[in-house]
Amino acid sequence: MKNFVLHARAAMAVTFLFSLATAAQEPRCTEQGSVRSITKARTGKLETVTLEFVGGLPQSVEVTNVEAPIENYSGDNLHMKGPHFMSVSVHMVAWNCRIREDLAARTSTITGIKQTEQFEGYVTYAIGYTSRKKYVGYTKANGSKRSKVVVKFRG
């Protein structure tokens, strides 16, 4: 029994160290124009999804309606919740870095957020939501150190 416990602990330690090494290989997004983070939040009667960029906004940021099924760049169905979906696509950005995600906020309108693409200068996220009537719009804020795109929904 002692051998089993020792082997189990050793396997867990190796798995933990391997996951740390893998995460260390992918640096955080700090290059000018890269997507620094994506967050989901609820403030008052609004629910928001915010993409924050390092420096100014990239030249091409598109927010569009998309139809199900939502697929990633490999064509795999992501099985997202929600009858309606928005896509936020950013082109010509640094893509070989780790985008911080804070998507834990409880929301009633936003049903899910998943990255569909992060490859060769393209980063795309899909946002599932409950009703077209709940979509408010999006805003862009362009700054020298930090910029952002905020997609807004009624909560």
N, C-alpha and C positions, 0 to 999 in steps of 0.2 A: 504494500500500500504506500509506503514511504517513497519508493521509486516512482510510482505513478504520480504522486503529488509533486515530486521534484521535476519530473519530465514535463508535467503540465505547466509548472511555474517557468521553467526554462523556455518552453514554447511561447508562452505569453510574453516573456521578456524579449525574445527574438522578434516576435511580431510587432511589439511596441517600438523597438529600436529601428526596425525596417520602415515603419510608418513615419517615424521622425526623419529618417534619412530621405525618404521620398518627398516629404513636405519641404525639406531644406533645399532640394534641387530646384524647386520652382519658386523664384523670388517674388516678393510682393510687387505690385504694379506701382512703380515710382517714376517711370519715364514720362516726359512731357506728352500730354494728349492721351495717355492710357486711362482705362476705366479703373479707378481706384477702389470703388466699392458700389454695392447695390444694397439698398435697405427697403424694408416694408414697414410702414408706420400707420398709426391711427391717431389723428389729432382732431378733437371735436367731432364734427360730422363728416370729416373727410378721411379717406384712406388714400395713402400715397405709395408710389414706388419711385425711389430716387436713385439715379445713376450719377455718381460723383466722379469727376475727371481730374487728373493732375494737370494743372495749367488751364489753358483755354479749351473751348469745345472743339472737337474734331470738325472737319469741313462737312462731313455727311453724318447726320443723325436723323433717322426716320422712325416715326411712330405710326403704325398702320394696323388696321383690322386684319386678322388672319382667320382662316377656317380650320376646323378640326379635320383630321387628326394632326396634332402638333408633333413634328418629327425633328430629330437632331440632324446635324450635317451628314451623318452616315445613313439616314433614312429610317432609323429606329423610331417607332411610335413611343412617345414619352408618357402616354396615358394620363393627361392632365385633366383635373376637375374643372368644371365650368362650361356652360353652354356657349360662352362668348370669349374671344381671345384678342389681345393686342400684342403686337410685336414691337420691340425697341431694338433697332439695328444701328450699329455704329461701324463705319467703314474707315479704313486707313488709320488704324490705331495699333499701338504695341499690344500684341496678343499672347506672347509667350511668358506670361506672368500670372500670379495667383490673384484673382479678384476677390476681395473680402465680401462675404455675403452675410447680412443680418436680416433674415426673413422670418423670424420667430414671432413677430407681433401678431396678436389675434385680430382678425378682420372678418367681417361678415360678407362684404362684397367681393373682395379679392380672394379667389379660391386657390390660387397657386401661382408660383413663379418658378420657371426652370430655364436654365441656360440651354439654348439650342445650338449655338455655334461659338467657338473661340478658336479661330484658325486663320492663318495668313492674312492678318490685318482686319479681320471681321470678328465682331462680338455681337451676339444676338440673344435676347431674352424674350420669352413668351410669358404673358400675364393672363391667367384665367380669371374671369369675373362673372357675376350672376346675371346682370341685365344691361342691355345697351343703354337704357335710360339712366343708369348709374354712372356712366362715363362722363366726366366733366371736361377733360382736355389735358393738355400738357403745357408746361412752361420750360423755357431755357434761361439759365442765368450764366453769363459768361464773365469769368474773372481771370486775373492774371495768375493766381496761385491755385485756385480751385474753381471749377465750374460744375454745373449740374443740369440734368434734365429730370423734371418731376412730372410723373403721370398721375392724374388725380381722378378719384372716384368718390361718389357720395356713399357714406357708410350707412 
